[in-house]
Amino acid sequence: MQVAEKIAALDEVIYLILTSGTFDIMAEVICRDRADLLQFLTERLYQIEGVRESVVQPVTQGRDRLRRQYRHQ
């Protein structure tokens, strides 16, 4: 799936799966803050041909090591 490959190639994407059901693709991204998320959505994700819409569900609390490391950069 070419759209999934393009999304997976974005620097912010750390996890991507193809699904059957409500959504075709689910991706987890890491952004520094809301402004960074908005920039990712408008300047990168929505520029990929074939991306019609997205549902954003910000993580408010995480326990994995990757998120802790990213916050301190």
Beta strands, then each sheet from edge to edge (+ up, - down):
strand 1: 13-18
strand 2: 25-29
sheet 1: 1+ 2-
end
